[in-house]
Amino acid sequence: MNGDNFYEWFNTILPLLNENAVIVMDNASYYSVKKDPCPVISWKKADIINWLEIKGEVVDHTKVKSQLLERGQVF
């Protein structure tokens, strides 16, 4: 199992469950995979800019990473 497979399976099975169903999960890493992760300080500046522009932001390329990351926190 991996994050993509779990995501597809979960979205397939979820609508079939009763409204009062209880879902019990352990700490498997693939449960917490983010489909659209937000940028973090370890990202390259170009990747942060690209992520922001994909989200429709107009980006000042002269800003430093910390300033760009502040912009990313609104999403």
C-alpha positions as CSV (number, residue, x, y, z in Angstrom):
1,M,0.0,0.0,0.0
2,N,1.2,3.5,-0.6
3,G,-0.4,7.0,-0.3
4,D,-1.9,7.1,-3.8
5,N,-3.4,3.7,-3.5
6,F,-4.8,4.4,-0.1
7,Y,-6.3,7.7,-1.3
8,E,-8.1,6.1,-4.2
9,W,-9.3,3.2,-2.1
10,F,-10.5,5.5,0.7
11,N,-12.4,7.8,-1.7
12,T,-14.0,4.7,-3.2
13,I,-15.1,3.1,0.0
14,L,-16.1,6.3,2.0
15,P,-19.4,7.0,0.1
16,L,-20.4,3.4,0.7
17,L,-20.2,3.6,4.5
18,N,-23.2,4.3,6.8
19,E,-23.5,7.8,8.2
20,N,-22.6,6.6,11.7
21,A,-19.7,4.4,10.6
22,V,-16.5,4.5,12.7
23,I,-13.1,4.4,10.9
24,V,-10.2,3.1,12.9
25,M,-6.7,3.7,11.6
26,D,-3.3,2.9,12.9
27,N,-0.2,5.1,12.3
28,A,0.7,3.9,8.8
29,S,2.7,6.6,7.0
30,Y,0.5,6.4,3.8
31,Y,-2.5,7.7,5.7
32,S,-0.9,11.1,6.1
33,V,0.4,11.7,2.6
34,K,-0.5,15.2,1.4
35,K,-1.8,15.4,-2.1
36,D,-0.8,19.1,-2.4
37,P,1.9,19.8,0.2
38,C,2.5,23.4,1.2
39,P,6.1,24.7,0.8
40,V,8.5,24.6,3.6
41,I,11.9,26.2,4.3
42,S,13.7,23.1,2.9
43,W,12.2,23.7,-0.6
44,K,14.2,25.5,-3.2
45,K,13.2,29.1,-3.8
46,A,12.3,28.3,-7.5
47,D,10.0,25.5,-6.3
48,I,8.2,27.9,-3.8
49,I,7.7,30.5,-6.6
50,N,6.4,27.8,-8.9
51,W,3.9,26.5,-6.2
52,L,2.7,30.1,-5.6
53,E,2.3,30.8,-9.3
54,I,0.3,27.6,-9.8
55,K,-2.0,28.8,-7.0
56,G,-2.6,32.0,-9.0
57,E,-0.3,34.3,-7.0
58,V,1.7,37.1,-8.7
59,V,5.2,36.6,-7.2
60,D,8.0,39.1,-6.8
61,H,11.0,37.0,-7.7
62,T,13.3,39.3,-5.7
63,K,11.8,38.3,-2.4
64,V,13.7,35.9,-0.1
65,K,12.4,32.4,0.8
66,S,11.0,33.5,4.2
67,Q,8.9,36.2,2.5
68,L,7.7,33.8,-0.1
69,L,6.8,31.2,2.5
70,E,4.6,33.8,4.3
71,R,2.6,34.2,1.1
72,G,2.2,30.4,1.0
73,Q,0.6,30.3,4.4
74,V,-2.7,31.8,3.1
75,F,-3.5,28.6,1.3
